[in-house]
Amino acid sequence: MRQNSPIFRPWHLLVLLTTACWGPFADAKATGDFYEEVSRFNKVLSEINRKYVEDVNPAELTEAAIDGIRNILDPHTAVFSPKDYDDLKVSTEGEFGGIGITIATRENYLTVISPLQGTPAFNMGLQAGDRIIKIEGKSTMGLALDKAVDKLRGKIGTDVTITIAREGAAEPIDFTITRARIVVHAVPYSGFVDGDIGYIKLAAFSQKTGSELEAAVKDLKSKGMKKLVLDLRYNPGGLLNQAIEVAELFLKEGNVIVSTRGRTQKTESVSSKNGMLGAEFPLVVLVNEGSASASEIVAGAIQDWDRGVVIGKTSFGKGSVQTIFPLDNAGHALKLTTAFYYLPMGRCINKPENGIKGLALQQDEADGDDMVAAPDSAVKDSQVYFTAGGRKVYGGGGITPDIVSDQKPMPWIVQAQERMSLFFKFAIKYRPILEKSKIKIDTALVVPDSLYLAFKDFCLKDTSFQKVKTNAQATADIIQEIVLREQKFLGDSSATISDLSVQDGLASLKATLQKNREAQFDASKAYIMDAIKRELLGAVYGEEARIAIMLKSDNQMMEAVKMLKDTKAYQKALSPKADPKPVAPVKAPEKPTPTKKK
């Protein structure tokens, strides 16, 4: 049975990265053993409820039992509370009632990271760095982030009053904002990265991902795009029907996109049309260890059909199908893993570590006659498959890139600055100073040395940053503690190291390590100045400006641009290597493979 994207109706029963697969479950017959075990479980609960030495909350018993069940299944099976279920709907629908800001906790304050363009918060003048100190007149001190989000979201057309403290403003400012429909865009950024090379960042697979991506492609084509980089890095996935719509933009009519196989189901999704970007349109897909689920379906289908070159790091390997089953009228629901995903040429996306019991099912299918194993399947400890054009690709879970490319290692001191949001904090502090000095903050801004020195001074005055030590400094402290402990054990309880030569040696080592730490600052000057510009632009223009700046120093992006500018290298990457005996592409079996009882 072939299922194409137009037939999906995701809210008949919410399906995350799955097809309409609930039907077979209605006909499935449970064995008598199952009901006997359920009866035994009910008796245990009943006896605990009636006779345990203290009162036991039934809800706690239920949650503990459910957690136990999940522990023997897989990491993606879960029972949702009503709130969790509502949050899931928000992530898949891609819209909600709210004011339109991205917030986080910075130094125990709720802080606006960025107002979304065109939203009530943006139109009212909220700025990145604004601290939300009150919501509806009540202090936000100690308020958990998710609780704050609940208070800010609400019914469209209703008002919420927030009080903010702003850098450079003498008094707190009240904003009464009318909630509106907030759309979380699946395409947060698109543009050009080099000449006629277009770039599209795809952040999620929600209900409108396909249409948003299509609109972005049309816009870039109208502006002269001839080649494309599709960025799926850190995209955690989402809805299967959207993965199919995205893949259809690049594949040919009749190309298999993905198939699912489980104990009680088998489906196959096929492209229902020719893509708007034909094979003559060079394509690079970026993936990394944060690309999962729907992202892997799209990247894997493009790779299997030799439609584009995949660059980056091996993806996450989350290739299991979750189906949502409502449990009651209160809003509880079961998210249950019901199948695995397979790419067009037969590879299973799921890594063994992302499934527990599911590993047995994968092994059963691998043992069946329907699977065609390549003769050199032991290579790289993984099964070997071949793309439609005869290129060798590897199974074992996840998408292994055609070109492996990693990001440049970030200097230690910069890691600490990023982790502590020092660039963001500095930009918020200096934005009003620069604006008052009539310095225009735009893409043409060249960060002067004076601003770099100001940032250096800003970090040196940050007590938390000054307390952060390198691994070598932390190790020196440990050595000192060990020496003092040994000294005490031998009867010398001095507070300092008694052996002067050891004491002087450690002091010298620590002084040298501190100098090395400080030297990293100037050694990382170029990165720091780029980061200052990134956050200043982000504070003024939002997330799109941040992304545009980050792409300029993105090693994987540079690899993609290099590939697309070199026609011969691109064609070579999509050409099969000289294998002695190419193996025919592996096809999905026509019938579900039964699970063997162990």
N, C-alpha and C positions, 0 to 999 in steps of 0.2 A: 504494500500500500504506500502510495506516495502522498506526502502532505506538503503543500506549498503555502507560503506565508499568508495569502489572502483568506484562508479558512480559519485562521486563529482568532479566537475570541477570549482574550486573557482573563477577563473578569467573570466569565462563567465559573471559573475556579482558577484562582491566581496560580500561574505556573511560572516558576523562575527557571529560565533556561530549560524549558521542556516543551513538549508538544501536548496535544489534547490526549493525555495518556491515562486519564482516570477511569476510562470505560472498562478496561480489562479487570480492574480491581473489583468492580461490582459483581462480576461473574466468578471471581476466584473463590474456591471452596476451601475453608480451613479444615484441618484434620481434627479428629477427636482429641488427640493429644493436646492441641492448643487450648481447647476449652477446659480440659482437665487441669492444665497448668494455671489458667486464669482463675478457676475455682479455688485452687490451692492458694493463690495469691490473695484472693478476696477473703479467705478464711484467716490468713495471717493478719491482714488489715483489721478485720473484725475483732480478733482476739486482742490486738494491741489497743484498739479503741475502747474495748470493754474492760480490760483487766490490767493494763499497764499501770505501774505504781503511781504515775502522775498523769494528768491530762495531757493529751497530745493533739496538737493542731492538725486536723485532717489535711489542710492545704499543704502543710510542711511535709507530711507523709507522702502525699501525692507527688510533690516536687522532687523529693529525694528518690522516689521510685522511678520517676521519669528520667532524672539525671543518671540513674544506674542503667536504664535501658539504653540511653544515648551513648554511654561509655563502651558498650559492646557492639555498637553499630558503626557510625562514622562521624567525623567532626561536623558535618553539615546537617545532620538530622537534629531537630530541636522542636520544642513546644513553645509557642509564642503566647505571651500575655496579651490582653487587648491592646495595651500601649505599643508593645513590640510589633503587633500585627499592623496597627495604624502607621507606625514608622516605616514598615516595609512597603505599605501601599504608597506612602509619600515618595520613597526612593524609586519605585517602579513607575508611578504616575508622572513623577518629575515636576509636580506643582503642589502648592498648598497656600493657605491664607496666612499672610505675614506682612512684615514691613520691608524686607529685602536687604538684610545685612548678613555678612559672615562674621561670626564672633568666636572668640577663644578666651581662655583665661590667661592673663599676663600679670605676673606679680600679684596674684590673688584678686585681680580686678577683672570684671567682664569687659573685654576690649573689642572694639569694632576693628576687624581686620580689613574689611572692605565693604562699602555699600555697593549693591548691584545696580548697574546703570539702568535708568528708566523706572526704578521702583520708588515707592513712597519715601523710603529713607534717603535715597539719593536725591530725590526732588526737594526734600526738606532741608538738605544741606548737611547731613551727617557725614563725618570724615573718618578715614582710617586713623586709628589711635584714640578715638573718643572712648572714654571710660564710662560705662553705664553704671552709675552709682545708685540709681533708684529705678524701680519699675512700679508704676501706680503709687508712688509716694513711699514705697517700702524699700529699705536698704537691700542692696544685692550682696553685701559683704557675707561671704560664706555660702552664697547660693550656688548650688551645683549647676554646671553648664546645661545639662539636659533639662533641669527645672526652669532655668532662664529661658530656654528655647520654647518650652511649653507656655510660658507666660507671654512671650512675644508673638507667638502664633495664635491664630484664632479665626473666627468667622469673618469672611470678607465683608467689608463695610463697617466693621466695628473699630473703635478707637482704642489706642493704648498710649499712655503718657510715660515717657522715660526721661530721666534726668542724667545729663552727661557732664563730665569734667573734661575740659579740653586744654591741651598744651597752649599756653599763651593767653588763655581767657581767665580773667580774675575771679569770676563767679561761675557756679554751675549753671547750665542752660537746660530749660525744660522744652521738650518736643512732644506735642500731641499728634500722633501719626495715625492715619486711617489705614487699616489693613486692606490689602488688595491681593489678587491672585498672583503669586510669585512663581515664576517658571524657572526651574533649575535646568539650564541648557546643557545638553549632552555634548555640544560643540562649543567649548568656552573660548576657543581662539582659532582663527584661520587667517592666512595671509601668505605672503611670499617670503622665501628665505634666501633666494639667490636667482636673479634673473627671472626666467620663466618657470622656476621650480616652486610649486605651491606647497603649502603645509596646512594640515588640518589636525588639530588635537581632538581626539574623541575620548571623553571622560567617563561615560557610562552608557548602558544600554537600557534606557527607559522607553516609555511608550512612543515618544516622538523622535527617537534617535535617527531612524532611517530618513525621515523627511528633513530633519535638520542637516544631516550630512549631505543629502542630495542638493539642498539649497546652497550649502557652502561650496560644493563642487561646481554648481552652475555659476555661482558668483565669480569664483576664481577663473573658470574657463572664459567667462565674458571679459575678464581683464587680461587674458593672454596666457593663462597657465597651459604648459605643454607637458609637464611632469608633476608627479605628486608624491609627497611623503605623508603617509597616514600614521599618526602617532597613537599607539594603543598602550603605551607604557603606563603602569599603575592604574589601568582600567580594570576594575574588579568584576565586570560582567553585568548581567541583568537578564533581560527577557530574550528568549530564543527567537521569537518572531522578528525581533529587531536585529538580531545577529544575521538572520536570513536576509532581511531587507538590505542590510549593509553589504553583505557578500554579493548580493544580486547586482549591485552597482558596478561590480568589477568582473563578474564571471559571464559565461555564455548560457543561453537558454538550454536546459537539460543537464547542466553540470550538477552533480550531487554536491550538496553543501555539508551536510552532516547527517548521521544516522544515530538512533538510540537503540540500545539493547539492554533489556532487563529480564527479570524472572518471568514477568507476565506481559511484556510489551516489546514491540519492535516497530520503529518508524523510520522513514527516510524523507529528508527534505531536499527538494530539488529547485534549482533556479528556474523561475517561471518566465524569465525574459532575458534578453541580452543586456549587458551592463551599459551604462551611459559613458563609461570609459573603456574603450576597446583595448585589445591586446597591444595595439600600436602605441598606447599611452603608457610610458614607463612608470612603474609604481614601486615604491619602497615602503615596507611596513616595519615600524619600530615596535619591539616588544622587550620586556624585561621580566624579572622575577615577580613583579607586581601585576603582570597581565594575566587575567584568569577568566575561565568560563567562556562567556560570549566572545571575549577578545581572542581567545585561543581558537574558537570555532572559525572566526573570520580569518585570522592569520594562517591557520592550518589549511583552510580551503584554498586560499590564495596560493599557498606554497604547493599544495598537492596538484593544483592545475597549472603550475608554472606561470601564474599570472603576474607575479611580482617577486622581488627579493626581500627576504625577511632579515633584518639586521638587529642586533642587540644581544641580550642574554636569554638563556632558556626560561620559558614562561613558568608560571606557578604550577600548572598541572591539575587544575580543578575541573575535572571532566565528568562530574556526576550530575544527574538530573534530580532536581528537588521539586516536588509537587506539594501545594498547600491544601490541606484538608481542614475546613472549619470544624471545630469540635462542639460548640454550643452557641447559644444565642448571646452569650456575654462577650464574645469576641475572641475567645481562645482558639488557637489553630495549631495544627501539626504540620511542620515542614519535614517531609519525609523523602529520603533518597530512594528513587524508584528505578533508575537505570544509569548506564554510562554512555558517554558520547564517543562516537567513532568518526574519524575524518574520512574524506572520500576514498582514499586508497587503503583504508583498513586500520590505521593507527588509533589506539585508544588514547584519549587526551589525559585521562586520570593517572596521576602518579600513585604508586602503591601506598605511600605514606598518607595520602589524602583519603584513603578508604581503609576500613578494618575488615569487616566481613566481606566487603565488596571485592577484596583481592581474590577470594575463592572463585567468585563468578568470573572474573577476568581470566583466571587460570583455566577454568572449565572450558571457556570459549577458545582459549589458545590451544587447548588439547583437541578441539574438534576438527573434523575433516574440512570445514568451510574455510579455515584459515590457511593461507599459503605463506609459509615461512621462507624467507630468503636463505640460501645455503650458507651465507656468512653472517647469520643472525647473532652470533656470539660477539661480533665486533662491537667494541665499546660497551660490552655488557648489556646490549639492547637489541631488540628486533630490528631488522633492516627492511625498509619498504622502498618502493620506487614511485616517483611522481608520474603524472600522465606522460611527461616527456622523457622519462627514464632516469631522472636524477635520484641519487640515493638520499633517503631521509631516515631518521631513526625514531623508533617507538620508545616505550618505557615511560611515557607521560610527559606532558608539556610540549611546547613547540621549540625545537632546537633551531636557532637561526641559521640561515645560509651563510651569513657573515657574522662571526662572534665579535662583538665590540663592547667594551666596558667604558664606564665613565672614568675620567682622570681622578686619581685619589685626591681627596680634599685635605689640605694641610690641617694638622691637629688644631691649631689655634683658631682656624676658620670654622672647623666643626663645632668648637665650643661657642663661638660667636653666633653661629646659626642656631644651635640648640637653645641658646639663651635669648634668642630673638633680639640681639643687640643691634643688628642693622635696622630692623623695624623700629625699635625704640628710638634710635638715633635719628631716623628719617622723620619720625613724628615730632621730635624735639626741635629739629632744625628746619623743618618745612616753613613754619611761620617766620623764622629768622631770615631765611633766604627770600621769601616773598616780600618781607618788609624792606630788604635790601635791593628789591627790584631785579633779583636774579631769576630769570625765567626757567622753570622746571619743565623741560620737554626732551624729546629724543636727541636734540642737538647739544644737550648739556654735557660739558666736559668737566668732570669732577676735579677741582683744583687741589693742589697739595695742601692748601690751608684747611680744606674740608677733611682730607685724610688725616692730618695732624689733630684736628678737632675730634675725629672719631677715635683716634688713638688715646687721646686724653680722656674721652668719654669712657672708654673701656678701663683705663687705669684707675678711674674714680669709682668704678663699679665693684663694690666689695665682693659680691658673689663671683664675678668673673676672676678677680684676683685670687680667690681661694681655690679655683679649679687648677689641678695639677696635671702635668703630663704623666704617662705611665712610668717613665723613668724617675720622675720626682716622687711619685707615690711609692715606688719600689725602694728608693733611698730612705724614705720614712719608715718603711717596714723593716729594713736592715737595722736602722737605729733602734727600733723597738725590740728587735730580737737580741741585739747586743746588750741593751739595758736589762732585759729579762734574764739573760744568761749571767750577767754581772750580779744581779740580785740573788740568783740561785746559788752563786758561789760565795754569798755572804756580804757583798758590797751593795748597800741599799742607796747609794748616791743617786741624786736626781739627774745627774749628767754622766756621760761616759767618762770613766776614770782614766782609761788608757788614752793619754794625750795624743799619741800618734794616730789612733783610730778616730778620736774626736776631730783632729785636724783634717784627716783624710776625708771623713764624711762631710765636714763643713766645706772643704774645697770642692767636693763632688756636687754638693747642693748648690753652691754658688755658680759653678759651671753650668749645671742644668737650668738654673734660673736665667742665666745669660742666653742659653740656647732657646729657652722659651720666649724671651723678649725678642731675640733675633728673628724668630718665625714671623713676627708681626711685619717687619719690613720686607722679609722674603715673600710674603703673601700680598704685597701691596697692590698688584694688578687685580687680583681677585677681589680684594677688599673694596677697591674703588668701583669695580663693576657692581658689587653688591650694594654699595651706597646709592649708586645711580638707579639700580633696580628698585630699591625700596622707596626712594623719593618719587620715581615715576609711578610706582604702585600706589603710593599714598594719594597721589593726585588723580591718576587716571584708572586705577583699579587693576584687577587681576590680569587683564589682557596685556597691559604694559609690562607687568612682571614677566609673563611668559615670553614676550618678544625679546626682552633683554637676556633672559636665561638661555634662549636658543642660540644666541651668538657665541656662547662659550660651551655649548653642548657637544661633547666628543662624539656621541652616537649620531647626532644630527649632522655633524661635519662629515662623518663616514657616509651617511645617506646622500648628502649633496655631492660628495666626491663620486659616488657610484653613479648617480643620475647624470652627471656631467661627462662621464666616460662611457660612451655607447658600447665600446668593445668589452669593457669590464662588466657592464650590465648584462650583455648578451652571454658572456662567458659564465656568469654566475647562474644563469638559467639554462645552461647547456649541461647535458649529462657527462660525467667523467668517464674515462675509459675503463668501464667495468668488464671483466671477461665474459660473464654470463648474466645479462640483465634479466631480472625477474618480472613477470607480468604484474601489473598493479593488483593489489589485494582488493577484493570486492566484499561488501557486506553480505552476509548470508541471507537467503530469501526467507528462511524460517528461524524463529527464535531458537537458540541452543538451550536445551534443558539443563538445569543445574544438577550436578551430580551430588548425591548425598555422601557426606564424609563420615 
